[in-house]
Amino acid sequence: MRRGRIFFLLALIVFLGLVAVVLVFLRFRPAISPQQPSQVSEPTPVIDVVNVLVTTQKVPRGNVITRDVVSLIPIQRQFFIQGMFSEIKEVEGRLARIDLEAGFILMENMLANSAEELSKTGSDIALYIPRGSVAVAIPIDRLTKASYPVQAGDRVNVAVVHAFVDIDTEYQSKLPNVAGEAIAPGVREPTVYLTAGISAPVGEGTGNAGRAETIPGLGQPIIVVPSEPQRPRLVAQVILQDVTVLSVGNYAASFMSEPSSGVVQQQGEQPPQPPGQAAPPPPKPTPEFVSLIVTPQDALMLTYLMANGAQFTLHLRSAGDNSRVQIEAETLQYYLNKYNVPIPVKLPYGIEPRVNSPVMPIITFQTPTPNP
């Protein structure tokens, strides 16, 4: 009994020792961090670049390209196109064909080798016409050009007014025709002939071909002839929408609104001012026509309308508005129906004094004379 108790105590001591050894091992063993996955470094992609020449300041047309107005900047080779320059010596001493703003990438077609070559490039304003389009000039006045606010670069609609009349399809003359009458029949060997003539000049009523009518209540037939020449029938329609204005007036008004040498010459012909008195600004010439950028077909259409004396009107569009709308042609019948305009009834009384046509008041503006 005593011996069994001794064996139990020895076994308990051995167990506690093993537990103590395990605890000491776990406490003092080195911390083993989990292995991190090794990061594989990707190679940095190599971008193939090439240097191109750009302008560092504005270079007006005709100026010489020098080293101090250009610089090299890198661009990706995939964006390099034929005509760009990679070395300053390729452009140094050449002339600018057009006005070059700062930051322009120089191209071969922007430069000329000499003044003679530069003079063959045409006008500056032609550079603003896109390929496939042309410029055509149409006459304007203060009313048709929206009181002259339209400037180069604006977008406008072009409206036109036509006057239609009835004509004889064979004679191609305005109706009604003039009647002729046989004056005296006679016989001339070997044929029979009639002597005929016009009984009245064209448009004077008597002699015009009229229509037969019967007087109500009398039964008497009469010939009714017009009391005046035929009145034309008017129609107005917008024929072009969202058209770009290339220039305005009979001077070189481009998008920069720079007058040509003709205007400068007029300024030089002004009489000299007294000493100490500032010269007044020269009056701006009144534009007589406006040039529009249109398709070749539209340009031919405008030319045809001008040859037929059509009346043009420009409608100034809002900036940035390139919408197109369906516009109905304006006629007298459309006007009466659309805006509910009634035809006045024939009343047994009227307003005195008699007014054959409305007379609107005229407003005049006087420009104050500036103090010297």
C-alpha positions as CSV (number, residue, x, y, z in Angstrom):
1,M,0.0,0.0,0.0
2,R,2.8,2.3,1.0
3,R,4.8,1.3,-2.2
4,G,1.9,2.1,-4.5
5,R,1.6,5.6,-3.0
6,I,5.3,6.2,-3.7
7,F,4.9,5.2,-7.4
8,F,1.9,7.6,-7.7
9,L,3.9,10.5,-6.4
10,L,6.9,9.7,-8.7
11,A,4.6,9.6,-11.7
12,L,3.0,13.0,-10.7
13,I,6.4,14.6,-10.3
14,V,7.5,13.3,-13.8
15,F,4.3,14.6,-15.4
16,L,4.7,18.1,-13.8
17,G,8.3,18.2,-15.0
18,L,7.3,17.4,-18.6
19,V,4.6,20.1,-18.4
20,A,7.2,22.6,-17.1
21,V,9.7,21.7,-19.9
22,V,7.0,22.2,-22.5
23,L,6.0,25.6,-21.1
24,V,9.6,26.8,-20.9
25,F,10.2,25.7,-24.5
26,L,7.1,27.5,-25.8
27,R,8.0,30.6,-23.9
28,F,11.6,31.0,-24.9
29,R,11.6,29.6,-28.5
30,P,12.4,32.2,-31.3
31,A,9.4,33.6,-33.1
32,I,9.1,32.1,-36.6
33,S,7.3,34.5,-38.9
34,P,5.3,33.0,-41.7
35,Q,7.1,33.1,-45.0
36,Q,6.0,36.1,-47.1
37,P,5.5,35.4,-50.8
38,S,8.4,36.8,-52.7
39,Q,7.4,39.9,-54.7
40,V,8.5,39.6,-58.3
41,S,9.5,43.1,-59.6
42,E,8.0,43.9,-63.0
43,P,10.3,45.6,-65.5
44,T,9.5,49.3,-66.1
45,P,8.2,49.7,-69.7
46,V,10.4,51.7,-71.9
47,I,8.5,54.5,-73.8
48,D,9.9,55.3,-77.2
49,V,9.9,59.1,-77.5
50,V,11.1,61.6,-80.1
51,N,11.7,65.3,-79.8
52,V,9.6,67.7,-82.0
53,L,9.8,71.4,-82.4
54,V,7.1,73.7,-81.0
55,T,6.8,77.5,-80.9
56,T,7.4,79.2,-77.6
57,Q,5.8,82.5,-78.6
58,K,3.5,83.9,-81.2
59,V,5.1,84.2,-84.7
60,P,3.2,86.4,-87.1
61,R,3.0,85.4,-90.8
62,G,6.1,86.2,-92.7
63,N,8.4,86.4,-89.7
64,V,11.7,84.5,-89.6
65,I,11.9,81.4,-87.4
66,T,14.9,81.8,-85.0
67,R,16.2,79.6,-82.1
68,D,14.6,81.8,-79.5
69,V,11.0,81.2,-80.7
70,V,11.1,77.4,-80.9
71,S,11.9,74.6,-78.5
72,L,12.1,70.8,-78.4
73,I,9.6,68.7,-76.5
74,P,9.3,64.9,-76.3
75,I,6.3,63.1,-77.6
76,Q,5.6,59.4,-78.1
77,R,6.9,58.1,-81.4
78,Q,3.5,56.7,-82.3
79,F,2.3,60.3,-82.5
80,F,5.1,61.5,-84.7
81,I,3.8,62.1,-88.2
82,Q,5.5,63.0,-91.4
83,G,6.2,66.8,-91.7
84,M,7.2,67.4,-88.1
85,F,10.7,68.6,-87.3
86,S,13.2,67.1,-84.8
87,E,16.1,69.5,-85.2
88,I,16.3,73.3,-84.9
89,K,18.5,73.6,-87.9
90,E,15.7,72.3,-90.1
91,V,13.6,75.4,-89.5
92,E,16.0,78.1,-88.6
93,G,15.9,81.0,-91.1
94,R,12.6,79.9,-92.7
95,L,9.4,82.0,-92.8
96,A,6.0,81.4,-91.2
97,R,3.3,80.9,-93.8
98,I,0.5,81.6,-91.3
99,D,0.2,83.2,-87.8
100,L,1.6,80.7,-85.4
101,E,0.4,80.8,-81.8
102,A,2.6,79.7,-78.9
103,G,2.6,75.9,-78.5
104,F,2.1,75.1,-82.2
105,I,3.9,71.9,-83.3
106,L,5.7,73.0,-86.4
107,M,4.8,71.3,-89.7
108,E,6.4,71.5,-93.1
109,N,3.3,73.1,-94.6
110,M,3.5,75.9,-92.1
111,L,6.9,77.2,-93.3
112,A,8.2,78.8,-96.5
113,N,11.8,79.0,-97.6
114,S,11.6,82.5,-99.1
115,A,9.4,85.5,-99.5
116,E,8.7,84.5,-103.2
117,E,7.4,81.1,-102.0
118,L,5.4,82.8,-99.3
119,S,3.6,85.1,-101.7
120,K,2.4,82.1,-103.7
121,T,0.5,80.6,-100.7
122,G,-2.6,82.7,-101.3
123,S,-4.6,84.8,-98.9
124,D,-4.6,84.2,-95.2
125,I,-8.4,84.0,-95.0
126,A,-8.4,81.0,-97.3
127,L,-6.7,79.0,-94.5
128,Y,-9.9,79.1,-92.5
129,I,-12.0,77.3,-95.2
130,P,-12.3,73.6,-94.5
131,R,-11.5,71.1,-97.3
132,G,-14.6,70.4,-99.3
133,S,-16.1,73.8,-98.6
134,V,-16.0,77.2,-100.4
135,A,-16.6,80.8,-99.6
136,V,-19.3,82.9,-101.3
137,A,-20.2,86.5,-100.7
138,I,-23.8,87.8,-100.6
139,P,-24.9,91.4,-100.5
140,I,-26.2,92.8,-97.2
141,D,-27.5,96.0,-95.7
142,R,-28.3,97.2,-92.2
143,L,-31.6,95.3,-92.0
144,T,-30.6,92.1,-93.7
145,K,-27.5,91.7,-91.5
146,A,-29.4,92.0,-88.2
147,S,-28.3,95.7,-87.8
148,Y,-24.6,94.7,-88.4
149,P,-23.8,92.7,-85.3
150,V,-22.6,89.7,-87.3
151,Q,-18.8,89.3,-87.3
152,A,-16.3,86.8,-88.7
153,G,-16.6,83.5,-87.0
154,D,-20.3,83.8,-86.1
155,R,-22.9,81.2,-87.0
156,V,-26.0,82.3,-88.9
157,N,-29.1,81.1,-90.7
158,V,-29.7,82.4,-94.2
159,A,-33.3,83.3,-95.1
160,V,-34.4,84.4,-98.6
161,V,-37.6,86.0,-99.9
162,H,-39.0,85.2,-103.3
163,A,-41.6,87.0,-105.4
164,F,-43.5,84.6,-107.7
165,V,-45.7,85.7,-110.6
166,D,-47.7,83.8,-113.2
167,I,-46.2,83.7,-116.7
168,D,-47.2,82.5,-120.1
169,T,-45.3,79.2,-120.6
170,E,-44.8,79.8,-124.3
171,Y,-43.9,83.5,-124.3
172,Q,-42.2,83.3,-120.8
173,S,-43.8,86.7,-120.1
174,K,-45.9,87.9,-117.2
175,L,-49.6,87.4,-117.5
176,P,-52.1,88.7,-118.5
177,N,-51.2,88.7,-122.1
178,V,-52.0,91.7,-124.3
179,A,-54.8,91.2,-126.8
180,G,-54.4,91.9,-130.5
181,E,-57.2,92.7,-132.9
182,A,-57.6,92.4,-136.6
183,I,-57.8,95.9,-138.1
184,A,-58.7,95.2,-141.7
185,P,-59.0,91.9,-143.6
186,G,-58.0,91.9,-147.2
187,V,-57.0,89.8,-150.1
188,R,-53.5,89.8,-151.6
189,E,-52.7,87.5,-154.5
190,P,-52.2,84.7,-154.2
191,T,-53.1,84.5,-150.5
192,V,-55.5,86.0,-148.0
193,Y,-54.0,88.0,-145.2
194,L,-55.1,90.0,-142.1
195,T,-53.7,93.3,-140.9
196,A,-53.4,93.0,-137.1
197,G,-52.1,95.2,-134.3
198,I,-52.0,95.8,-130.6
199,S,-54.8,98.0,-129.4
200,A,-53.0,99.4,-126.3
201,P,-49.5,99.3,-124.8
202,V,-48.6,96.6,-122.3
203,G,-50.0,97.1,-118.8
204,E,-52.3,100.0,-119.6
205,G,-55.5,97.9,-119.1
206,T,-57.3,98.3,-122.4
207,G,-56.1,95.7,-124.8
208,N,-55.0,93.3,-122.1
209,A,-56.5,89.8,-122.5
210,G,-59.3,89.6,-119.9
211,R,-62.2,87.3,-119.1
212,A,-65.8,87.5,-120.2
213,E,-68.3,88.1,-117.4
214,T,-72.0,88.9,-117.3
215,I,-73.3,92.0,-115.5
216,P,-75.7,90.7,-112.7
217,G,-79.3,91.7,-113.3
218,L,-78.7,93.0,-116.8
219,G,-77.4,89.9,-118.6
220,Q,-75.0,92.1,-120.5
221,P,-71.7,90.4,-121.3
222,I,-68.5,92.4,-120.7
223,I,-64.8,91.8,-120.9
224,V,-63.1,92.3,-117.5
225,V,-59.4,93.4,-117.7
226,P,-57.0,93.9,-114.8
227,S,-56.7,97.4,-113.3
228,E,-53.0,97.0,-112.5
229,P,-50.1,94.7,-113.3
230,Q,-50.0,91.3,-111.7
231,R,-49.0,91.4,-108.0
232,P,-46.2,89.0,-107.1
233,R,-46.8,86.4,-104.4
234,L,-44.1,86.5,-101.7
235,V,-42.7,83.5,-99.8
236,A,-39.9,83.5,-97.2
237,Q,-37.8,80.5,-96.2
238,V,-34.7,79.7,-94.3
239,I,-32.5,77.9,-96.9
240,L,-29.3,77.4,-94.9
241,Q,-28.8,76.7,-91.2
242,D,-25.7,77.0,-89.0
243,V,-23.4,78.6,-91.6
244,T,-20.1,80.0,-90.6
245,V,-19.3,83.7,-91.4
246,L,-15.9,83.9,-92.9
247,S,-15.5,87.7,-93.2
248,V,-17.7,90.8,-93.3
249,G,-17.4,93.8,-95.6
250,N,-15.2,94.8,-98.5
251,Y,-12.0,94.6,-96.6
252,A,-9.9,91.7,-95.3
253,A,-11.8,91.1,-92.1
254,S,-10.6,87.7,-91.0
255,F,-11.2,86.0,-87.7
256,M,-8.7,88.4,-86.2
257,S,-10.7,91.4,-87.5
258,E,-7.6,93.1,-88.9
259,P,-8.3,95.7,-91.7
260,S,-6.5,95.5,-94.9
261,S,-4.0,98.0,-96.4
262,G,-6.9,99.7,-98.2
263,V,-8.4,100.8,-94.9
264,V,-5.0,102.0,-93.7
265,Q,-4.6,104.0,-96.9
266,Q,-7.9,105.7,-96.2
267,Q,-6.7,106.6,-92.8
268,G,-3.6,108.2,-94.2
269,E,-5.6,110.4,-96.5
270,Q,-7.3,112.2,-93.6
271,P,-6.4,115.9,-93.1
272,P,-3.7,116.6,-90.5
273,Q,-4.9,117.5,-87.0
274,P,-3.8,120.6,-85.2
275,P,-0.8,120.2,-82.9
276,G,-1.7,118.9,-79.5
277,Q,-5.1,117.5,-80.5
278,A,-5.6,113.8,-80.8
279,A,-6.8,112.6,-84.1
280,P,-10.4,111.1,-83.9
281,P,-10.7,107.4,-84.7
282,P,-11.4,106.8,-88.4
283,P,-15.0,105.8,-89.2
284,K,-15.4,102.1,-89.7
285,P,-16.4,101.3,-93.3
286,T,-19.9,100.1,-93.8
287,P,-20.0,96.5,-94.9
288,E,-21.7,95.8,-98.2
289,F,-21.5,92.0,-98.3
290,V,-20.7,89.1,-96.1
291,S,-18.7,85.9,-97.0
292,L,-20.1,82.6,-95.9
293,I,-18.5,79.1,-95.7
294,V,-20.8,76.7,-97.5
295,T,-20.7,73.6,-99.6
296,P,-20.0,74.0,-103.4
297,Q,-23.7,73.1,-104.1
298,D,-25.0,75.7,-101.7
299,A,-22.6,78.3,-103.1
300,L,-24.0,77.7,-106.6
301,M,-27.5,78.0,-105.2
302,L,-26.7,81.3,-103.6
303,T,-25.2,82.5,-106.9
304,Y,-28.3,81.5,-108.7
305,L,-30.5,83.4,-106.2
306,M,-28.3,86.5,-106.4
307,A,-28.6,86.5,-110.2
308,N,-32.4,86.4,-109.8
309,G,-32.4,89.4,-107.4
310,A,-33.4,87.4,-104.2
311,Q,-33.5,89.3,-100.9
312,F,-31.2,87.7,-98.2
313,T,-31.5,88.0,-94.5
314,L,-29.0,86.7,-91.9
315,H,-30.3,85.4,-88.6
316,L,-27.6,85.4,-85.9
317,R,-27.4,82.2,-83.9
318,S,-26.5,81.7,-80.3
319,A,-22.9,80.9,-79.5
320,G,-22.4,77.1,-79.4
321,D,-25.8,76.3,-80.9
322,N,-25.4,73.9,-83.8
323,S,-29.0,72.5,-83.7
324,R,-31.1,72.1,-86.8
325,V,-34.9,72.7,-86.8
326,Q,-37.7,72.1,-89.3
327,I,-38.8,75.5,-90.5
328,E,-42.0,76.1,-92.5
329,A,-42.0,78.4,-95.4
330,E,-43.8,81.7,-94.7
331,T,-46.5,82.7,-97.1
332,L,-49.6,84.9,-96.7
333,Q,-51.9,81.9,-96.3
334,Y,-49.5,80.3,-93.7
335,Y,-49.3,83.6,-91.8
336,L,-53.1,84.0,-91.6
337,N,-53.6,80.4,-90.5
338,K,-50.7,80.1,-88.1
339,Y,-51.1,83.3,-86.2
340,N,-54.9,83.4,-86.5
341,V,-55.1,86.7,-88.4
342,P,-58.7,87.4,-89.5
343,I,-59.6,89.0,-92.8
344,P,-61.3,92.4,-91.9
345,V,-65.0,92.4,-92.6
346,K,-66.4,95.0,-95.1
347,L,-68.2,97.4,-92.7
348,P,-70.6,100.3,-93.6
349,Y,-68.3,102.7,-91.8
350,G,-64.6,103.5,-91.6
351,I,-61.9,105.6,-90.0
352,E,-61.2,109.1,-91.2
353,P,-58.8,110.2,-92.5
354,R,-58.3,107.5,-95.1
355,V,-55.1,105.5,-94.8
356,N,-54.1,103.4,-97.8
357,S,-51.0,101.9,-96.2
358,P,-49.8,102.0,-92.6
359,V,-47.2,104.6,-91.8
360,M,-44.9,103.6,-88.9
361,P,-43.1,106.3,-86.8
362,I,-39.5,106.8,-87.7
363,I,-37.0,106.9,-84.8
364,T,-33.7,108.7,-85.4
365,F,-30.6,108.6,-83.2
366,Q,-28.2,111.4,-82.8
367,T,-24.7,110.6,-81.8
368,P,-23.3,113.2,-79.3
369,T,-20.3,115.1,-80.4
370,P,-17.3,114.2,-78.2
371,N,-15.6,117.1,-76.4
372,P,-12.2,118.1,-77.8
